[in-house]
């Protein structure tokens, strides 16, 4: 008996968008997969936060189980990545948080990523399903050469959902709470007399460049452990569907965050996200077609607080005199995807259209800088099962552009110092995000008896430079 393919099962359940954990009850069968992997990347095309050469190894397990009384989903993964002669951002996800810190001495970086998740759904009545899920991410990110640093990242997401259904119509309601924390600490252990600088990016590569342990960088502020970030997000989702033919959802998220701790909250930020999707399933005689239209809108504003330390009788108290908005960004991402699963073993998934418009505005009075960044992309992913072999390919293409506008507020003093911009990092990141990009990555998989398989992928990316990618997997489907 051939084990059900986990990926195929996810595609066939048009409710499997992670928006409502009750949808775990809608899977028609069970599937599980265990994989170990190793990958290698090298070449001159990489972001300023990565390395020209890096390798990784890890393992993962994912499972869907349908039982008489309830259904479950779950999984875990671990991956270790080593980067050589790398510097740049101290954040595990550069650009996610509105404030970032860069360092400039290349060295060996290590990133260890742990992930666990689980979901359960149960029939409450004949027409009502309830469910819950928990997702947990933990990342350790470190560099072993002065300026040394360690970043600890944690994300925990809890989802609760309810789903009403009859023979042809389904409607759902869900709530999510997401908590993210990240703390970066830095130190110098070497005995050399070298001086190390860091740059705090307050938005659009504008900020302060100074000695890494000066108070303007916030890595060594008195009474604060490193550079801590905390974020909380609440989401409400609505879902509806007609049979297994049509699905639609809408998710509204409100986020708040702070950078700093105790009395010293240097920055506060808030934002919202609106995401919606429509999935249409067409069942033909020889294949099933899935068309997915998605749209995302994100908005975020960052406020820098005005703080002062006052010492009286040997006791230092930090006073907050309010704040000023220094950065805002807005992101639009529409996309259209088409997936075909044929009865003959062919799967084709293509991104017919994807666009991202990122609008950024940075304000350091009296200077205001605005930027619009456009990215367009498409990809084609396919595989064909030929006996024990699976032949696959991945082709990606992307292009981008940007426009900038800098101005001074009317009537402001002309003697005001222009804000500092990290021009080299900014230029490298713009080149990485907007240069024409093409990737071709064929793959071959051989399945042994009892669901054990081995897969090898080799790819070549071409943009402002080239990059070679190699990936090997050993897995088991059951």
Secondary structure, 3 states (H helix, E strand, C coil): CCCCCHHHHHHHCCCCCCCCHHHHHHCCCCEEEEEEEEEEEEECCCCCCCCCEEEEEEEEEEEEEECCCEEEEEEEEEEEEEEEEEEEECCCCCCCCCCEEEEEEEEEEEEEEEEEEEEEEEECCCCEEEEEEEEEEEEEEEECCCCEEEEEEEEEEEEEEEEEECCCEEEEEEEEEEEEEEEEEEECCCCCCCCCEEEEECCCCEEEEEECCCCCCCCCCCCCCCEEEEEEEEEEEEEEEECCCEEEEEEEEEEEEEEEECCEEEEEEEEEEEEEEEEEEEECCCEEEEEEEEEEEEEEEEEEEEEEEEEECCEEEEEEEEEEEEEEEEEEEEEEEEEEEECCCEEEEEEEEEEEEEEEEEEECCEEEEEEEEEEEEEEEEEEEECCEEEEEEEEEEEEEEEEEEEECCCCCCCCCCCEECHHHHHHHHHHHHCCEEEEEEEEEEECHHHEEEEEEEEEEECCCEEEEEEEEEEEEC
